[in-house]
């Protein structure tokens, strides 16, 4: 039915080159037109030495009569399951695994132009095939309130840009089988060093990096500083921090008597494109720089706003103040910027 292809994809590493002329990115449904980079020679640094990586899968294309597209058939899934879990997602394209493997191989790096019909599918993320049983054999006594991640974890950019801004993107998603609305703060910063997947130092950040490199987020959602500075006290946010709600990827639906009447799966925005705008000063010296993303837990006042909200969508007891899930020795996302 399918062949496995061993790929370093749990911490997908991408190499991108940015020329001196600002690149304007636009949507493009013809994925063979300018989107495939056959000259990608791999990453500058080895970030994965000693790490056991999850393999991707390539599955043969089979028409799925349950979904009227080419979504894989899963043992134990009925028509109800397919409707519950996938009804809010784009139709599953026939060439999905061909395109996904071009991403895994580093042949497609321009995420802003990759259609959401690919990256909004759970099958785009390799750990899905080890997680699908959580849906087909779900333990209803288990509650998983927190889970999220960036894909890829590390992205490299080589650029000769000066006095301009480049955009680096990653996919930011809720983990599979997560059962709450997670409130969290996305915090961009300049770390002291670039870190491998095992937590080893790859290179030290230049001491004066903050003079030359500045970062901001332009999506998803809103700047927490602007949203709350005039309304609520806050204790742990900076002007460039952004607040987001990650929606659950699996819920049991019950009636007023606590009887199960159905399930819900992936909402249309369970994964979002997270864009980092990185501004490089005119006098930036040549060298390697690193910017990173951390995830912080919102302060009490912000959490209360979403527990008992009148100004925002109400989440009640399904809201969860996230940010404690990973006790990581590496950032959630790193962009390695080589200025030439």
Long-range contacts (C-beta under 8 A, 24 or more apart in sequence): 1-59, 1-60, 2-57, 2-58, 2-59, 2-60, 3-57, 3-58, 4-55, 4-56, 4-57, 4-58, 5-55, 5-56, 5-57, 5-58, 5-101, 5-104, 6-55, 6-56, 7-53, 7-55, 7-56, 7-101, 7-104, 7-105, 7-126, 8-48, 8-53, 9-53, 9-54, 9-55, 9-56, 9-104, 9-126, 10-53, 10-54, 10-126, 10-127, 11-47, 11-48, 11-51, 11-53, 11-152, 11-153, 11-154, 11-197, 12-103, 12-104, 12-151, 12-152, 12-153, 12-154, 13-43, 13-47, 13-48, 13-106, 13-152, 13-153, 13-154, 13-155, 13-156, 14-43, 14-106, 14-109, 14-152, 14-154, 14-155, 14-156, 15-40, 15-41, 15-42, 15-43, 15-44, 15-106, 15-109, 15-156, 15-158, 16-109, 16-110, 16-155, 16-156, 16-157, 16-158, 16-168, 17-157, 17-158, 17-159, 18-157, 18-158, 18-159, 18-160, 18-161, 18-166, 19-159, 19-160, 19-161, 20-160, 20-161, 20-162, 22-161, 22-164, 25-110, 25-112, 25-113, 25-167, 26-113, 27-113, 27-115, 28-113, 29-115, 31-95, 31-99, 31-108, 31-114, 31-115, 35-108, 35-110, 35-113, 35-114, 36-102, 36-107, 36-108, 37-106, 37-107, 37-108, 37-109, 38-107, 40-106, 40-107, 40-109, 42-106, 43-154, 43-156, 44-156, 44-158, 44-288, 44-336, 44-338, 45-156, 45-194, 45-196, 45-202, 45-203, 45-336, 46-196, 47-154, 47-196, 47-197, 47-202, 48-196, 48-197, 49-196, 49-198, 50-198, 51-197, 51-198, 54-126, 54-127, 54-130, 55-126, 56-100, 56-101, 56-104, 56-126, 57-97, 57-126, 57-129, 58-97, 58-101, 59-97, 61-94, 61-95, 61-97, 64-92, 67-91, 67-92, 69-93, 70-94, 70-96, 71-121, 71-123, 72-123, 74-132, 74-136, 75-136, 76-136, 76-137, 77-135, 77-136, 80-262, 81-135, 81-136, 81-263, 84-262, 84-263, 84-264, 84-265, 85-135, 85-250, 85-263, 85-264, 85-265, 85-266, 86-265, 86-266, 87-265, 88-265, 88-266, 88-267, 88-268, 89-120, 89-121, 89-266, 89-268, 90-115, 90-116, 90-117, 90-120, 90-121, 91-117, 92-117, 92-121, 92-123, 93-117, 93-118, 96-121, 96-123, 96-124, 97-123, 100-124, 111-169, 111-170, 111-171, 111-273, 112-167, 112-169, 112-273, 112-275, 119-171, 119-271, 119-273, 120-266, 120-268, 120-270, 120-271, 122-176, 122-249, 122-266, 125-151, 125-173, 127-176, 128-176, 131-176, 131-177, 134-176, 134-177, 134-250, 135-176, 135-177, 135-250, 135-265, 138-177, 138-250, 138-252, 138-263, 140-252, 140-260, 143-179, 144-175, 144-177, 144-178, 144-179, 144-180, 145-178, 145-179, 145-180, 145-182, 145-320, 145-322, 146-175, 146-178, 146-180, 146-182, 146-320, 146-322, 146-324, 146-325, 147-174, 147-175, 147-176, 147-177, 147-178, 147-182, 147-325, 148-172, 148-173, 148-174, 148-175, 148-178, 148-182, 148-184, 148-246, 148-295, 148-322, 148-325, 149-173, 149-175, 149-332, 150-274, 150-293, 150-332, 150-333, 152-333, 153-197, 153-330, 153-332, 153-333, 153-334, 154-333, 154-334, 154-335, 154-336, 155-333, 155-334, 155-335, 155-336, 156-335, 156-336, 156-338, 157-278, 157-335, 157-336, 157-337, 157-338, 158-338, 158-340, 159-280, 159-337, 159-338, 159-339, 159-340, 160-339, 160-340, 161-280, 161-339, 162-280, 162-281, 162-282, 162-283, 162-284, 163-280, 163-281, 163-282, 164-279, 164-280, 165-277, 165-278, 165-279, 165-280, 166-277, 166-278, 166-280, 167-218, 167-275, 167-276, 167-277, 167-278, 168-275, 168-276, 168-278, 168-291, 168-335, 169-273, 169-274, 169-275, 169-276, 170-273, 170-274, 170-276, 170-293, 170-333, 171-271, 171-272, 171-273, 171-274, 172-220, 172-244, 172-271, 172-272, 172-273, 172-274, 173-246, 173-270, 173-271, 173-272, 174-246, 174-247, 174-248, 174-249, 174-270, 174-271, 175-249, 176-249, 176-250, 177-249, 177-250, 178-246, 178-248, 178-249, 178-250, 179-248, 179-250, 179-251, 179-318, 180-248, 180-318, 180-319, 180-320, 181-245, 181-246, 181-247, 181-248, 181-306, 181-315, 181-318, 181-319, 181-320, 182-245, 182-246, 182-320, 182-322, 183-243, 183-244, 183-245, 183-298, 183-302, 183-303, 183-306, 183-319, 183-320, 183-321, 183-322, 184-243, 184-244, 184-246, 184-295, 184-296, 184-297, 184-298, 184-321, 184-322, 184-323, 185-224, 185-236, 185-237, 185-241, 185-242, 185-243, 185-295, 185-296, 185-297, 185-298, 185-323, 186-217, 186-241, 186-242, 186-243, 186-244, 186-274, 186-293, 186-295, 187-238, 187-241, 187-293, 187-294, 187-295, 187-296, 188-215, 188-216, 188-217, 188-240, 188-241, 188-276, 188-291, 188-292, 188-293, 189-215, 189-291, 189-292, 189-293, 189-294, 190-215, 190-289, 190-290, 190-291, 190-292, 191-290, 191-291, 191-292, 191-331, 191-334, 193-290, 194-288, 194-290, 194-334, 194-336, 195-329, 195-330, 195-331, 195-334, 196-330, 197-330, 198-329, 199-329, 199-330, 203-288, 203-290, 205-289, 205-290, 206-285, 206-287, 206-289, 209-289, 211-281, 212-280, 212-281, 212-283, 212-284, 212-285, 212-289, 213-278, 213-279, 213-280, 213-281, 213-284, 213-289, 213-291, 213-337, 214-278, 214-279, 214-281, 215-240, 215-276, 215-277, 215-278, 215-279, 215-291, 216-240, 216-276, 216-277, 216-279, 217-242, 217-274, 217-275, 217-276, 217-277, 218-275, 218-277, 219-272, 219-273, 219-274, 219-275, 220-244, 220-272, 220-273, 220-274, 221-245, 224-298, 224-302, 228-301, 228-302, 228-305, 232-301, 232-302, 232-305, 233-299, 233-301, 234-299, 234-301, 234-302, 235-299, 235-300, 235-301, 236-296, 236-297, 236-298, 236-299, 237-296, 237-299, 241-296, 243-298, 243-302, 244-272, 245-306, 245-313, 245-315, 246-270, 246-322, 248-318, 251-318, 274-333, 276-335, 278-335, 278-337, 280-337, 280-339, 284-339, 285-339, 286-339, 286-340, 287-338, 287-339, 288-336, 288-337, 288-338, 288-339, 289-336, 289-337, 289-338, 289-339, 290-334, 290-335, 290-336, 290-337, 291-334, 291-335, 291-337, 292-331, 292-332, 292-333, 292-334, 292-335, 293-331, 293-332, 293-333, 293-334, 294-331, 294-332, 295-322, 295-323, 295-325, 295-326, 295-332, 296-323, 297-321, 297-322, 297-323, 297-324, 298-323
